[in-house]
Amino acid sequence: MIDSAAISCSFFGSVAEVPQDMWNTLSGPQPFLRHEYLLALEESGSVGEGTGWRPEPLAVHEGGELSALVPLYRKSHSYGEYVFDWAWARAYQNAGLGYYPKLVATVPFTPVTGPRLLCGDTPRKAVFAQAAARALRAHATSTGASSVHWLFTTTDESALLAQEGFSRRAGFQFHWQNAGWSDFADYLTALSAAKRKNIRRERRQVACAGVRYAFYEGTDLNEALWDAFYDLYMATISKYGAIPYLTREFFSRIGAAVPGVVLLIGTVDTKVVAGALFFRDAQTLYGRYWGTFAALPGLHFETCYYQAIDYCLAHGLDRFEAGAQGQHKLSRGFLPTPTYSMHWLDHPQFQRAVDEYLLRENAGLEITLNELNEHTPFRKPS
């Protein structure tokens, strides 16, 4: 434990050690940051023993009151983070040093920007960020972790952590913004003629193949649906040789406990052929996982993007974040949006080397973003 006059920081071994109502009071609206979601990851075996993700959540107390939390994990690898530091790990190894374990403040397998210092709406955030940053650095040094990484931080958190000696790394994703369109046809009028024609063709291909979609939420979710979706998830994981991070039990747990779960299932006649899992809060839809048994033209775009845009328009959501990577999203109306992560390495020479690397990488990213923004699919003003 690290104490100052009024603030102390301590580490737990599970989110279960923090009462659910206290956690959720601080976590904010994003479903991924809720106690139920993080606990589902642990209790389903998706993180924890044998996964390389050991929970070590940080609590910040002021005057004896729980004031802030950090979802923190001790990592023995870099899988499932979506901020890639494999080259840093290799450099450590080549120097005869160990990069793992490291400490990572994030939501596992979830490349979504959001608060990593959970403290609600408080003017004391800067004070708590300073305490958490210093506690994490001390904890890393005392427990043999090479480094501390805050992934997909908000702009204000990034600035606060920079003041505490963390180095900023920039990236980008493609996000869809609702400009107040009434429906999908109205949305298409904002696109160039070529893009409009392509999207209509893709949607027509899927419809002509007989695929019909249904969204399921709340009490409509059941084990039969989760069985079907898990089979889709595993089929696609297997096809691309990816790692199945999530267990079958995880989906049952979130369906029963986490607000904002939205499951899309596509069928031909009564046969399930595709599905996608989304989450939502009051303003944003988040695309997370998808799967298919069929190789139909346009099926991925319809299942993962167009149905989701339809959902946002029907429910008045402002934004759709469809996940990491995927420049093909640009031509379908998703615009490049910066993301940030913050990094501190205990080894001074390696920290300097990383800082030099980030200067070059961040400068190159700015050029890339400028180029992408010159090629949006939207019609140019006349």
N, C-alpha and C positions, 0 to 999 in steps of 0.2 A: 504494500500500500504506500502511496505517495501523498504526503500531507502538506498543505500550506496552512495559513492561519484560518481560513474559512472553507477551503476546498480540499477534498480528498478524492483519490481515484483508486478503484479496485477492479480486479478481474474475476470473472466467473468461469465456470466450466460448461455452462449451458444457458440458453435463453430461458430455460425452465426455472432457473434460480431467481428470475425477476418476475414478479406477479404480472399476469397478462394485462390487467387494467392499467398498471403503472407504465408498462412498456408502451401500450397503444396510446396513452395520453401524450407521450412524447414523440411518437413515430411519424405522425402526419398521415395524409390521405392515401399514399401509395400502398397498394395491397402487399407488395413484396416486403415492405418494411414492418408489417404487422407481426406481432408475437406469434399468431397462429401459423403464418406462412413459414417463418424461420424455425418454429418448433416442428412443423411437419417435415421439414428437411432433415432435422435431427432424428425424430422418432421413426421415420420411414427408412433410416439407414442411408439416405442419399448423401448426407455428410456425417462426419464422426469417425469412429474407429474403422480403420482400414481404407478410408477414402482419400486421405491426404488433406482433408479439411477438418481441423480440430477446432471446435468453437471455443473462443475465449472472449466473450463480450466484455466491454469496458463500461463501467459505471462511474459517473462523475457526481459527487455529492457536494452540496453547498449548505453549510450550517446543519449538517445531518440529514438533509432532504435530498432524495434522488432528483437530480436536475438535468442530466444528459446521459445518453447511452451511445455506444458505438458497436454495430454488428461487426465483430472481429473474428478472424480465423487464423490459426497457425497452419501454414501450408508447407507440404513437403514436395510440391511440384507446382507447375504453372498452368495446369489444365483448368478449363472452365472459367477463365477470368476475362477473356476478350480484350485485354490490354497486354500485348505480347512482350515478354521480357526474357525469352529464351536465350537471346544473344548475350544478355547480361549474365545469365547463369553460366553460359559456356565460358565467358571471360573469367569468371571467378574460378571455374574448374581448371582452366588452363593455367591460372596463377597458383594452383594448389590450394585454393580456398573453397569453403563451402557456402553456396548461395542459399541453400535450404537448411533449416526452416527459415521462413520469412513470415511477417505479420501482414495480413491483408484486411483492410476495412472495406467490406463490400457485401452484396447479396450474392451468394453462390449461383453461378451459371446464369446471371441476369445482367446483361449489358444495358442497364437503364439508368440514366442520370437521376439522382435524387439525393436527399440529405444523407450523409454518413455520420454526422453528429446529430443525433436525434434529441432535440431539446424544445420542440414546439415553437411557438412564436414568442420568443423572449429577447429582450434587449441585452441579455447577458451572454449571448452566443459567442462573442469574441473572447470573453473570459473563459468560457467552457472549452472553446477550441484550443486556446493556449494550454490549459491544464491537460486536455486529452492528448495533444501533440507531444507535450513533454513527458507525460506518463508512458506513452507508447514507445518513444525513443529509449527511455530508461528501461522499460520492460524488455525491449528487444535486446539491449546490451546485456542485461542481467540474466537472460534466459537463452542466450546463444543464437538469437535470430539475426540474420544478416542485415535486415532492412524492414522498412515500414512502407506500405503502399495503400493509398486511399483511391479507390477506383470509381469512376463515373461520378465525380463530385460536382456539386452545383457551382455556379460562378462565384457566389459569395464565399462559400467554403474554400474554394481554391485560393482566393485572395487571402483569407485568414491563415491558411496553412502555409502559404508562401512567406508570410511574415514570421512563421516559426521555422523557417529553414527547409521547407519541403520544395522540391523542384517540380514545376508543372510540365506535364506532357499532354499535348493536344492530339485529338483524333477527330473523326466525324462519322455521323450516321445520316441516313436519309429519313426524314420525317414528313408526314402529310399534315397540312394545316387547312382547317375548314374556314373558307372565306365567306361563309353564310349561304352556300348553295342550298337549294330546296331539295334536290334529289340528285341521283347519279347523272341523269341526262343534263341537268343544269350544270353540274360540275364539268362535264365533257365540253361544254361550250367555251370554257376558259382555256382549253388546250388548242394547240395548233391542229390544223386539219389532218396532217399525217399521223400525229399521235392519237387523235380522236378515232381515226379510221382503224388503227392497229388495235386499240383497246376494244372497240366494238367487235372486231373480228375475233379476238381472243375470247370474249364473253360468249359470242355466238357459237364458237366451236364447242365450248363446254356445255352450253344449253342443248345443242343439237345431239351431243353424246348422251343426253338423257339424265345428266347429273342434276339433282335437286338438293337444296341446302336447307338446314334448320339450325337455329341457335338454341342453346339450352343454358339456363341460368337458375340459380337458387334451388328450389325444391324440385325442378325438372331434372336435375342431375341425378343419375343413379349408377349403380355398379355395372349394369349392362353397357351403358354408354362409356364408362371408364375402361371397361374391358376392350371395347371396340377401339377406343382412341389409343390405348396402350399398344395394341397390336399394330396400329398404323405407325405410331411413334417408333416402335422397335423395327418395323420393316424398313423405314427410311434410314434409321441409324445403321442398320445392317448394309443397306444398299451403298451408303457412302463411306462405310468403314469408320464411322464416328464412335464416340464413347457414350454408352447409355448411362448418363449421370443419375437419372431419376429412377427410383424403384416404382413398381406398380402401386405399392401402398401409399406413396406420396400423393398420387392423384386422388385417391379416396379421401385422404385426410384434408386436402385443400378444398375438395368439393363439399365436404361437410362443415368446414370451419372458416374458410377465408371468404370474406365479402368480395364481390367483384369478379368472380370466375365466370368466364363466358366461353362455352364450348360450341364449336361449329362442326357439324357432321354433314358430309355429302354422300348421297346414295344414288344408285341407279336401280330403279324399281325398289326392292327392299334390301339390296346388297350395299353395304358400306364400302365406299371407294376412296374417301378422303376425309381429312379432318384437320382442324386447327384449334389450338388453345390460346385464348386471349385473356387478359385481365383489364379491368377498367376502374377508374375512379370517377369523380364528378366531371372531369374535364377531358381525360385522356384515355384512349384505348391502347393497350400494349400487346403486340404480337409476340408470342414466345415459342411455341412448338407446332410442328405440323407433321403430317404423314400421309402416305397414299399407297394403295395397292395397284393403281392403274397408271398407265403411261399415255395419258391423253393430252393432246396439244392444249396449252393454255390453262391446264388444271391447277398448276402451282400459283399462277397469277390470280386466278379467280378465287381460290381457296384462301390464300394468304393476304391478298391485297383488296380485290374489288368487293368481295363480300364484306370485308372489314370497313371499307369506305362507306358502303351502303349502310352498315350498322351505325357508324358515326353520324351520318347525315340524318338517319331516322331518329337517333337519340340525342341529337344536339350536342355532340362532343366536339371539342375544339381541335383535337389533335390525335393523330395516329402514329405511334412509334412502332415500326415493323421489325425491329431487331437490328443486329449488327450487320455491317458489310452490304454488298449488293448494289453495284452501280446501275444495274438494270432497273432499279426503282426510280431513278431519275426520270426516265422517259414516261413513267406512269404517274408523275405528279408529286413525287417525294423529293424534297429539296435538301441539300446538304446542310447539316446542322453540327456545329462544333461540340465535341465532348472533351472532358478533361480528367486527368488523374494526377495525383500528387505523390512524390517519391522521396524517400530519405534512405541513404545507405550508410551503415555504421563505419565503413572503411573510407577514410578521407580521400585517398587516391582514386578509388573507384567512383566516389561521388563526383569528383572533378571531371572524370572521364565521361560519366553519364550526363553531366551538365553540358559539356561540350557537344556531345551527341544530340542532346535535346535542342540545342540552339539551331543546329542544322536541320533536324527533323521538323521542328515547328515552323521554320522558315519555308521549307519545302511544302508543308501542308497548307500554308497560307496561299501559296501559288496555286496549288491544286484546287482549293476551294474557290478561288477567283475564276479559274477556268471552268469549273463545273457550273458556277452561277451564271456564266455566259451562255450556257446551253440548256436552260430550263425548257420544259415542254410547253410552257404557257405562251399564248399568243402575245406578240409584241404590241404595245400601244400604238394606235394609228396616229 
